């Protein structure tokens, strides 16, 4: 039995039902090896993404992340302060404690100790990250200031100084 040519070029080619279909089907125009590589790739370790990172450009591009982190630090500080005030107010209401007039806004629920510790750890971690970012930004600012001075001096005619 001979397979007849297609009536229209857009129709699929007819195939005999007597032959088993292979599990790996290759689309027309592609090589069989293109589908064989099924392993994923991690761009962090890919050769394409390796190279020098311009920290100054990176900090300018992703500066909004640090601004967001500063806002989160402010929120964490206020949450810890309100939890501390609530715990103090709760402790003041204990039997045998002196009665004090309650301040307005101190009605927040006291957090459990493990949550307070978790908030403190997160606050210290984020504060340290922001401090490191600020130090690196200051270092970059000082380097660029020195570089500008050198460019101005070279433009004025100063030559290299070897010691």
C-alpha positions as CSV (number, residue, x, y, z in Angstrom):
1,X,0.0,0.0,0.0
2,X,1.5,3.3,-1.1
3,X,0.8,6.6,0.8
4,X,-0.8,9.1,-1.5
5,X,0.5,12.7,-1.5
6,X,-1.3,15.3,0.5
7,X,-4.1,17.2,-1.2
8,X,-3.1,20.3,0.6
9,X,0.3,21.3,2.0
10,X,-1.2,22.3,5.3
11,X,-2.7,18.9,6.0
12,X,-0.7,16.4,8.1
13,X,1.0,13.6,6.3
14,X,-0.7,10.2,6.3
15,X,1.0,7.4,8.2
16,X,0.4,3.7,8.2
17,X,-1.2,2.4,11.3
18,X,0.8,-0.9,11.0
19,X,4.0,0.8,12.4
20,X,4.3,1.6,16.0
21,X,4.7,5.3,16.8
22,X,8.0,6.2,18.5
23,X,7.7,7.8,22.0
24,X,10.0,10.6,21.0
25,X,8.5,12.6,18.2
26,X,10.6,15.1,16.4
27,X,8.9,18.0,14.8
28,X,9.8,18.6,11.1
29,X,12.8,20.9,10.8
30,X,14.2,20.2,14.2
31,X,17.0,17.8,15.1
32,X,16.4,14.8,17.3
33,X,19.1,16.0,19.8
34,X,17.2,19.2,20.6
35,X,14.6,17.3,22.6
36,X,17.1,14.9,24.2
37,X,18.5,17.6,26.6
38,X,15.8,17.6,29.3
39,X,18.0,18.8,32.2
40,X,17.2,22.2,33.5
41,X,19.8,24.9,33.9
42,X,20.5,27.2,36.8
43,X,21.4,30.7,35.5
44,X,23.4,31.4,38.6
45,X,26.0,28.8,37.6
46,X,25.6,29.1,33.8
47,X,28.7,30.2,31.8
48,X,26.5,32.9,30.1
49,X,25.9,34.8,33.3
50,X,29.5,34.7,34.7
51,X,31.5,37.8,34.6
52,X,32.3,40.9,36.6
53,X,29.5,42.6,38.4
54,X,29.4,46.4,38.5
55,X,28.3,47.0,42.1
56,X,27.7,50.7,41.5
57,X,25.3,50.0,38.7
58,X,23.7,47.2,40.6
59,X,23.1,49.4,43.7
60,X,21.6,52.1,41.5
61,X,19.3,49.7,39.7
62,X,18.1,47.9,42.8
63,X,18.1,50.8,45.3
64,X,14.4,50.5,45.8
65,X,14.9,47.2,47.6
66,X,16.9,48.9,50.3
67,X,14.3,51.6,50.6
68,X,11.7,48.9,51.1
69,X,13.9,47.3,53.7
70,X,14.2,50.6,55.6
71,X,10.4,50.8,55.7
72,X,10.2,47.2,57.0
73,X,12.8,48.0,59.7
74,X,10.6,51.0,60.8
75,X,7.5,48.7,60.9
76,X,9.4,46.1,62.9
77,X,10.6,48.7,65.4
78,X,7.1,50.0,65.9
79,X,5.7,46.4,66.2
80,X,8.3,45.6,68.8
81,X,7.6,48.8,70.7
82,X,3.9,48.2,70.8
83,X,4.4,44.6,71.9
84,X,6.7,45.7,74.7
85,X,4.2,48.3,75.8
86,X,1.4,45.7,75.7
87,X,3.5,43.3,77.7
88,X,4.4,46.0,80.3
89,X,0.7,46.9,80.5
90,X,-0.3,43.3,81.0
91,X,2.4,42.9,83.6
92,X,1.1,46.0,85.4
93,X,-2.3,44.5,85.6
94,X,-1.0,41.4,87.5
95,X,-2.0,41.0,91.1
96,X,0.3,42.8,93.5
97,X,1.4,45.3,90.9
98,X,0.8,49.0,91.3
99,X,-2.1,50.3,89.4
100,X,-1.2,53.0,86.8
101,X,-3.5,54.8,84.5
102,X,-3.5,53.2,81.1
103,X,-2.3,55.2,78.1
104,X,-4.3,55.4,75.0
105,X,-3.1,53.2,72.2
106,X,-1.5,50.7,74.6
107,X,-4.3,48.2,74.1
108,X,-2.3,46.1,71.6
109,X,-2.1,42.4,72.3
110,X,1.1,41.2,73.8
111,X,3.1,38.9,71.5
112,X,4.4,35.5,72.7
113,X,8.1,35.5,73.7
114,X,9.1,33.3,70.7
115,X,7.5,35.7,68.3
116,X,9.2,38.7,70.0
117,X,12.6,36.9,69.6
118,X,11.9,36.1,65.9
119,X,11.0,39.8,65.3
120,X,14.2,40.9,67.1
121,X,16.3,38.5,65.0
122,X,14.7,39.7,61.8
123,X,15.2,43.4,62.8
124,X,18.9,42.8,63.6
125,X,19.4,40.9,60.3
126,X,17.8,43.6,58.2
127,X,19.6,46.4,60.1
128,X,22.9,44.7,59.5
129,X,22.1,44.4,55.8
130,X,21.2,48.1,55.5
131,X,24.3,49.1,57.4
132,X,26.5,47.0,55.1
133,X,24.7,48.6,52.1
134,X,25.3,52.1,53.5
135,X,28.9,51.4,54.1
136,X,29.4,50.1,50.6
137,X,27.6,53.1,49.2
138,X,29.9,55.4,51.2
139,X,33.0,53.6,50.0
140,X,31.8,54.0,46.4
141,X,31.1,57.7,46.9
142,X,34.6,58.2,48.3
143,X,36.2,56.3,45.4
144,X,34.3,58.4,42.8
145,X,35.3,61.6,44.6
146,X,39.0,60.6,44.4
147,X,38.6,59.6,40.8
148,X,37.0,63.0,40.0
149,X,39.9,64.8,41.7
150,X,42.4,62.7,39.6
151,X,40.6,63.5,36.4
152,X,40.6,67.2,37.1
153,X,44.3,67.1,38.0
154,X,45.2,65.2,34.8
155,X,43.1,67.7,32.8
156,X,45.1,70.5,34.5
157,X,48.4,68.9,33.3
158,X,49.5,66.9,36.4
159,X,51.5,63.9,35.5
160,X,51.7,60.5,37.2
161,X,53.4,60.5,40.6
162,X,55.6,57.4,41.2
163,X,57.0,57.0,44.7
